[in-house]
Amino acid sequence: MTIGESPTTTDSSWATRGACVSMEPDGFFVQGAEQHSVKLACGACPVRTECLADALDNRVDFGVWGGMTERERRRLLRRHPEVSNWWVVLRRAEKEAVGG
Protein backbone atom coordinates (compact mmCIF):
# COMPACT_ATOMS: atom_id res chain seq x y z
CA MET A 1 0.00 0.00 0.00
CA THR A 2 1.35 3.43 -0.88
CA ILE A 3 1.09 6.49 1.32
CA GLY A 4 -1.17 8.24 -1.18
CA GLU A 5 -3.70 5.38 -0.87
CA SER A 6 -3.54 5.08 2.89
CA PRO A 7 -6.89 5.48 4.61
CA THR A 8 -5.12 6.88 7.68
CA THR A 9 -3.89 10.01 5.94
CA THR A 10 -5.77 12.79 4.22
CA ASP A 11 -2.59 14.26 2.74
CA SER A 12 -2.66 13.58 -0.98
CA SER A 13 0.07 16.00 -2.04
CA TRP A 14 2.62 14.79 -4.54
CA ALA A 15 5.37 14.70 -1.91
CA THR A 16 3.65 11.96 0.05
CA ARG A 17 3.49 9.73 -3.04
CA GLY A 18 7.15 9.97 -3.98
CA ALA A 19 9.41 6.93 -4.24
CA CYS A 20 11.67 8.67 -1.74
CA VAL A 21 9.07 9.08 1.00
CA SER A 22 10.62 6.34 3.11
CA MET A 23 14.21 7.26 2.27
CA GLU A 24 16.60 9.37 4.35
CA PRO A 25 16.21 12.97 3.11
CA ASP A 26 19.88 13.80 3.65
CA GLY A 27 20.71 11.20 1.00
CA PHE A 28 19.43 13.56 -1.68
CA PHE A 29 21.91 16.27 -0.73
CA VAL A 30 25.14 14.62 -1.81
CA GLN A 31 27.81 15.82 -4.20
CA GLY A 32 29.80 14.47 -7.10
CA ALA A 33 29.49 10.87 -8.23
CA GLU A 34 27.08 10.04 -5.41
CA GLN A 35 24.42 12.10 -7.18
CA HIS A 36 24.20 9.52 -9.96
CA SER A 37 23.05 6.76 -7.63
CA VAL A 38 20.57 9.11 -5.96
CA LYS A 39 19.12 10.06 -9.34
CA LEU A 40 18.42 6.38 -9.99
CA ALA A 41 15.96 6.40 -7.09
CA CYS A 42 13.92 8.97 -9.02
CA GLY A 43 13.74 6.88 -12.18
CA ALA A 44 10.43 5.12 -11.60
CA CYS A 45 8.96 7.63 -9.17
CA PRO A 46 5.26 8.27 -9.85
CA VAL A 47 5.59 11.98 -9.00
CA ARG A 48 8.93 12.73 -10.62
CA THR A 49 7.44 15.42 -12.85
CA GLU A 50 5.73 17.19 -9.96
CA CYS A 51 8.93 17.08 -7.91
CA LEU A 52 11.08 18.47 -10.71
CA ALA A 53 8.54 21.18 -11.59
CA ASP A 54 8.38 22.26 -7.96
CA ALA A 55 12.17 22.45 -7.70
CA LEU A 56 12.42 24.45 -10.94
CA ASP A 57 9.54 26.80 -10.15
CA ASN A 58 10.93 27.50 -6.68
CA ARG A 59 14.57 27.69 -7.81
CA VAL A 60 15.70 25.06 -5.30
CA ASP A 61 19.47 25.41 -5.14
CA PHE A 62 20.58 22.16 -3.55
CA GLY A 63 19.95 18.45 -3.82
CA VAL A 64 18.55 16.00 -6.32
CA TRP A 65 14.92 16.73 -7.16
CA GLY A 66 12.87 15.00 -9.83
CA GLY A 67 15.93 13.16 -11.05
CA MET A 68 18.02 16.25 -11.70
CA THR A 69 20.99 17.66 -9.82
CA GLU A 70 21.27 21.33 -8.93
CA ARG A 71 23.74 21.81 -11.79
CA GLU A 72 21.35 20.23 -14.31
CA ARG A 73 18.47 22.37 -13.06
CA ARG A 74 20.53 25.57 -13.25
CA ARG A 75 21.49 24.74 -16.84
CA LEU A 76 17.85 24.13 -17.75
CA LEU A 77 16.76 27.39 -16.10
CA ARG A 78 19.46 29.34 -17.96
CA ARG A 79 18.38 27.83 -21.29
CA HIS A 80 14.72 28.67 -20.70
CA PRO A 81 14.43 31.91 -18.72
CA GLU A 82 11.01 32.58 -20.25
CA VAL A 83 9.36 29.63 -18.50
CA SER A 84 7.27 30.65 -15.50
CA ASN A 85 5.36 27.39 -15.00
CA TRP A 86 7.51 24.29 -15.33
CA TRP A 87 4.63 21.92 -14.58
CA VAL A 88 2.95 22.88 -17.86
CA VAL A 89 6.19 22.54 -19.85
CA LEU A 90 7.14 19.18 -18.32
CA ARG A 91 3.65 17.68 -18.75
CA ARG A 92 3.60 18.76 -22.40
CA ALA A 93 7.02 17.18 -22.94
CA GLU A 94 5.85 13.95 -21.24
CA LYS A 95 2.80 13.74 -23.50
CA GLU A 96 4.87 14.36 -26.62
CA ALA A 97 7.37 11.69 -25.55
CA VAL A 98 4.64 9.04 -25.37
CA GLY A 99 2.99 10.18 -28.59
CA GLY A 100 0.09 12.07 -27.07
C-alpha positions as CSV (number, residue, x, y, z in Angstrom):
1,M,0.0,0.0,0.0
2,T,1.3,3.4,-0.9
3,I,1.1,6.5,1.3
4,G,-1.2,8.2,-1.2
5,E,-3.7,5.4,-0.9
6,S,-3.5,5.1,2.9
7,P,-6.9,5.5,4.6
8,T,-5.1,6.9,7.7
9,T,-3.9,10.0,5.9
10,T,-5.8,12.8,4.2
11,D,-2.6,14.3,2.7
12,S,-2.7,13.6,-1.0
13,S,0.1,16.0,-2.0
14,W,2.6,14.8,-4.5
15,A,5.4,14.7,-1.9
16,T,3.7,12.0,0.0
17,R,3.5,9.7,-3.0
18,G,7.2,10.0,-4.0
19,A,9.4,6.9,-4.2
20,C,11.7,8.7,-1.7
21,V,9.1,9.1,1.0
22,S,10.6,6.3,3.1
23,M,14.2,7.3,2.3
24,E,16.6,9.4,4.3
25,P,16.2,13.0,3.1
26,D,19.9,13.8,3.6
27,G,20.7,11.2,1.0
28,F,19.4,13.6,-1.7
29,F,21.9,16.3,-0.7
30,V,25.1,14.6,-1.8
31,Q,27.8,15.8,-4.2
32,G,29.8,14.5,-7.1
33,A,29.5,10.9,-8.2
34,E,27.1,10.0,-5.4
35,Q,24.4,12.1,-7.2
36,H,24.2,9.5,-10.0
37,S,23.0,6.8,-7.6
38,V,20.6,9.1,-6.0
39,K,19.1,10.1,-9.3
40,L,18.4,6.4,-10.0
41,A,16.0,6.4,-7.1
42,C,13.9,9.0,-9.0
43,G,13.7,6.9,-12.2
44,A,10.4,5.1,-11.6
45,C,9.0,7.6,-9.2
46,P,5.3,8.3,-9.8
47,V,5.6,12.0,-9.0
48,R,8.9,12.7,-10.6
49,T,7.4,15.4,-12.9
50,E,5.7,17.2,-10.0
51,C,8.9,17.1,-7.9
52,L,11.1,18.5,-10.7
53,A,8.5,21.2,-11.6
54,D,8.4,22.3,-8.0
55,A,12.2,22.5,-7.7
56,L,12.4,24.5,-10.9
57,D,9.5,26.8,-10.1
58,N,10.9,27.5,-6.7
59,R,14.6,27.7,-7.8
60,V,15.7,25.1,-5.3
61,D,19.5,25.4,-5.1
62,F,20.6,22.2,-3.6
63,G,19.9,18.4,-3.8
64,V,18.6,16.0,-6.3
65,W,14.9,16.7,-7.2
66,G,12.9,15.0,-9.8
67,G,15.9,13.2,-11.0
68,M,18.0,16.3,-11.7
69,T,21.0,17.7,-9.8
70,E,21.3,21.3,-8.9
71,R,23.7,21.8,-11.8
72,E,21.3,20.2,-14.3
73,R,18.5,22.4,-13.1
74,R,20.5,25.6,-13.2
75,R,21.5,24.7,-16.8
76,L,17.8,24.1,-17.7
77,L,16.8,27.4,-16.1
78,R,19.5,29.3,-18.0
79,R,18.4,27.8,-21.3
80,H,14.7,28.7,-20.7
81,P,14.4,31.9,-18.7
82,E,11.0,32.6,-20.2
83,V,9.4,29.6,-18.5
84,S,7.3,30.7,-15.5
85,N,5.4,27.4,-15.0
86,W,7.5,24.3,-15.3
87,W,4.6,21.9,-14.6
88,V,3.0,22.9,-17.9
89,V,6.2,22.5,-19.8
90,L,7.1,19.2,-18.3
91,R,3.6,17.7,-18.7
92,R,3.6,18.8,-22.4
93,A,7.0,17.2,-22.9
94,E,5.9,14.0,-21.2
95,K,2.8,13.7,-23.5
96,E,4.9,14.4,-26.6
97,A,7.4,11.7,-25.6
98,V,4.6,9.0,-25.4
99,G,3.0,10.2,-28.6
100,G,0.1,12.1,-27.1
